[in-house]
């Protein structure tokens, strides 16, 4: 396939034994596969779950009955155990490792996003394997990505990867739940992620994981729109990574769309909106059909409170979202300008409310966050 840069996401169930104890029996061959790819000239970023599970196992707690503070404490305990294990096995192959713990705030802030990209680029150039996880010991709902499937797709955007591989306990997407229905059939290739496919995706299948096929579908939508191929495969498949990069049929392969520019991928999928701008039908047509900037004359109303430079949602008169953009004005200034619009003939001299280079238009099926 000629893939140069690969993000590999591995779930808790592929790293732990029953009860949440880290499984060196599973981790050792995974590290061996990644090391083999690097020796072939590829660059690999590992997004690894398992910190919470490892901490729970080390502390002897029961996963189903712990509080949020206890879960965060388990993450703090388990993260060091997880990294010690990775360091041990990567060192056997001659590769040092580096840990990156992220929250959503790191990814949605443009400056932090660029710093993360620069760090990953430097690590890869120096032959160091970046190992990424959400910073579960400090993350709360307001700053959480929520699951490492989605995190892996956002990391793939940061790294401008060619391929995202998600290793899990099921060998791909099925027409039905294969654990419950013997007539379930595996879907080997997906060219368009339809609502029907999303409805097929079920919930989490692992007691130690936070994701499931639904979160993997969300991650796939983000990655393919950003121009990356995605493969969901079983972590138990022998030599799965080699087979995938060589183009063998393993798991379910999602084929990419035309690639969004890097900054627009960040804007579309890494950011959260701070307010809403509603536009009239003429402005909607200019934005959607002709890739124009949003001018003040097309703005009908503003919702929410935000500052200049904030990410806002752009909606049509029916309330349907058109896309997202970075506002050139605060909500207070926009409301003031709208009040003056009826009688002030000088508004045409005001530059764009949202410039087309700072805007991304998304189809309904692409709206995931």
ABEGO torsion letter per residue (X at the ends): XGBABBBBBBBAAAABBBGGBBBAAAAAAAAAAAAAAAAAGBBBBBBBBGAAAAAAAAAGBBAAABBAAAAAAAAAAAAAAAAAAAAAAAAAAGBBBBBBBBBAAAAABAAAAAAAAAAAAAAAAAGBBBBBBBBAAABBAAABAGBAAAAAAAAAAAAGBABBBBBBABAEBBABBAAABAABBBBABBABBBAAAAAABBBBABAABABBAAAAAAAAAAAAAAGBBBBBBBAABBGAAAAAAAGBBBEBBBBBBBBBBAAAAAAAAABBBABBBBBBAAAAAAAAAAGBBBBAAABABBBEBBBBGBBBBBBBAAGBBAEBBBBABBAAAAAAAAAAAAABAAAAABBBABBAAABBBBBAAABAX
